[in-house]
Amino acid sequence: MASSPPADRLAAPASTEAVLAAYALVGARRATFDTMMWQAPALATAAQAFLLAIALDPDGTRPARAVAALLGAGLAGLCAQLMAKHRWLETSDSRLAERIEQELGLDRRLGIAPHASAVVRLGAGQPWWVRLSSYRLWLLGVLSFGVADLVVAVDAVAGPGLFR
């Protein structure tokens, strides 16, 4: 998991205005990383549909089908890495924002820490499908596309033509 900067970096006292400005900056940057993290699988899914249409085309040549499937597998790997990187950066900024919130005493003022876990903020009675990590589910989905692409590629090159 990502970590926030060492505590000794924040040891020097800063004005409330400076802390609030830093909080706004970190919040905006965190939101940007979060948005980029979800753009990757959305765009990759569209590209996967196109590549799988080529890879599964019964009229396509074996080399064309294999290349399309291998490109899809590579795309799945690239997308997974990009999602993981943006998640790591977003988590790092979330932890920094949480430290700033604690410094400002927001948890005492609001009665709950703004960056508290979902269970703390929403309660433990949420349905199981809400408690699941969307990030982990989407990462699994992206990697599943990669596995499917590899199966289609092997079939296109040396297989019995299962997808024809």
Wavefront OBJ file of the C-alpha trace (Angstrom):
o trace
v 0.000 0.000 0.000
v 1.021 3.572 -0.482
v 2.422 5.561 2.379
v 2.235 9.229 3.144
v 5.341 11.388 3.585
v 7.369 10.838 6.772
v 6.071 12.675 9.833
v 9.312 14.648 10.226
v 8.608 16.408 6.917
v 5.486 17.941 8.440
v 7.117 18.798 11.775
v 7.551 22.516 11.035
v 4.495 24.546 12.068
v 2.479 25.990 9.217
v -0.244 28.594 9.208
v -3.844 27.436 8.999
v -4.107 29.098 5.598
v -1.105 27.160 4.312
v -2.505 23.903 5.668
v -5.892 24.589 4.048
v -4.213 25.408 0.731
v -2.217 22.182 0.910
v -5.399 20.278 1.769
v -7.169 21.708 -1.292
v -4.202 20.844 -3.511
v -3.941 17.286 -2.201
v -7.707 16.816 -2.517
v -7.736 17.991 -6.123
v -4.755 15.821 -7.019
v -6.313 12.797 -5.285
v -9.542 13.284 -7.231
v -7.564 13.492 -10.483
v -5.774 10.206 -9.762
v -9.104 8.587 -8.876
v -10.646 9.773 -12.158
v -7.672 8.556 -14.191
v -7.765 5.193 -12.429
v -11.333 4.614 -13.678
v -10.694 5.938 -17.178
v -8.143 3.196 -17.847
v -10.527 0.214 -17.610
v -13.309 2.073 -19.418
v -11.125 2.785 -22.435
v -9.462 -0.635 -22.276
v -12.856 -2.370 -22.303
v -13.784 -0.585 -25.530
v -10.435 -1.516 -27.068
v -10.825 -5.117 -25.866
v -14.198 -5.390 -27.608
v -12.615 -4.267 -30.872
v -9.599 -6.586 -30.541
v -11.668 -9.593 -29.489
v -13.995 -9.049 -32.456
v -10.952 -9.415 -34.702
v -9.460 -12.294 -32.694
v -12.714 -14.258 -32.736
v -13.633 -13.525 -36.362
v -14.098 -16.948 -37.989
v -13.144 -15.450 -41.362
v -9.899 -13.940 -40.059
v -6.523 -15.472 -40.736
v -4.723 -17.244 -37.911
v -1.911 -14.642 -37.769
v -4.394 -11.732 -37.669
v -6.408 -13.418 -34.944
v -3.274 -14.217 -32.933
v -1.904 -10.672 -33.211
v -5.234 -9.136 -32.152
v -5.469 -11.488 -29.180
v -1.869 -10.826 -28.117
v -2.460 -7.074 -28.387
v -5.516 -7.525 -26.166
v -3.487 -9.475 -23.605
v -0.825 -6.763 -23.607
v -3.494 -4.096 -23.248
v -4.954 -5.908 -20.249
v -1.542 -5.982 -18.569
v -0.909 -2.308 -19.313
v -4.343 -1.346 -18.018
v -3.858 -3.329 -14.800
v -0.501 -1.642 -14.173
v -1.951 1.803 -14.840
v -4.905 1.169 -12.535
v -2.555 -0.037 -9.785
v -0.278 2.996 -10.178
v -3.139 5.497 -10.037
v -4.642 3.638 -7.062
v -1.293 3.807 -5.248
v -0.947 7.542 -5.929
v -4.568 8.203 -4.912
v -4.109 6.232 -1.683
v -0.940 8.151 -0.862
v -2.775 11.466 -1.241
v -5.724 10.137 0.768
v -3.388 9.339 3.647
v -1.818 12.782 3.437
v -5.285 14.390 3.407
v -6.208 12.319 6.453
v -3.153 13.632 8.308
v -4.091 17.202 7.401
v -7.660 16.560 8.606
v -6.305 15.314 11.913
v -4.047 18.373 12.170
v -7.071 20.626 11.587
v -9.143 18.634 14.090
v -11.865 17.913 11.546
v -12.721 14.579 13.139
v -13.524 16.357 16.417
v -15.434 19.166 14.684
v -17.471 16.902 12.385
v -17.905 13.975 14.750
v -16.305 11.635 12.220
v -13.079 11.735 10.276
v -13.769 12.630 6.621
v -11.349 9.907 5.497
v -12.672 7.272 7.919
v -13.339 3.851 6.456
v -16.641 3.263 4.713
v -17.757 0.986 7.548
v -17.227 3.827 10.030
v -18.880 6.447 7.806
v -21.806 4.332 6.533
v -22.192 1.690 9.229
v -21.651 -2.050 9.101
v -25.109 -2.869 7.724
v -24.304 -2.245 4.068
v -25.092 -5.034 1.546
v -22.188 -7.327 0.683
v -22.015 -6.099 -2.924
v -21.538 -2.526 -1.678
v -18.721 -3.587 0.667
v -16.770 -5.276 -2.154
v -13.804 -3.350 -3.490
v -14.730 -2.027 -6.938
v -11.034 -1.536 -7.657
v -10.275 -5.207 -6.996
v -13.288 -6.377 -9.002
v -12.357 -4.245 -12.014
v -8.712 -5.279 -11.780
v -9.827 -8.914 -11.774
v -12.078 -8.191 -14.760
v -9.283 -6.529 -16.727
v -6.936 -9.412 -15.989
v -9.669 -11.883 -16.995
v -9.781 -10.226 -20.405
v -6.015 -10.780 -20.594
v -6.374 -14.480 -19.810
v -9.167 -14.838 -22.375
v -6.979 -13.081 -24.945
v -4.116 -15.492 -24.266
v -6.439 -18.497 -24.678
v -7.692 -17.116 -27.999
v -4.096 -16.397 -29.115
v -2.954 -19.951 -28.323
v -5.999 -21.340 -30.109
v -5.332 -19.123 -33.139
v -1.707 -20.226 -33.390
v -1.710 -23.872 -32.417
v -5.147 -24.828 -31.244
v -7.917 -26.899 -32.709
v -9.950 -23.858 -33.722
v -12.255 -23.796 -30.709
v -13.471 -20.306 -31.555
v -14.211 -20.859 -35.257
l 1 2 3 4 5 6 7 8 9 10 11 12 13 14 15 16 17 18 19 20 21 22 23 24 25 26 27 28 29 30 31 32 33 34 35 36 37 38 39 40 41 42 43 44 45 46 47 48 49 50 51 52 53 54 55 56 57 58 59 60 61 62 63 64 65 66 67 68 69 70 71 72 73 74 75 76 77 78 79 80 81 82 83 84 85 86 87 88 89 90 91 92 93 94 95 96 97 98 99 100 101 102 103 104 105 106 107 108 109 110 111 112 113 114 115 116 117 118 119 120 121 122 123 124 125 126 127 128 129 130 131 132 133 134 135 136 137 138 139 140 141 142 143 144 145 146 147 148 149 150 151 152 153 154 155 156 157 158 159 160 161 162 163 164
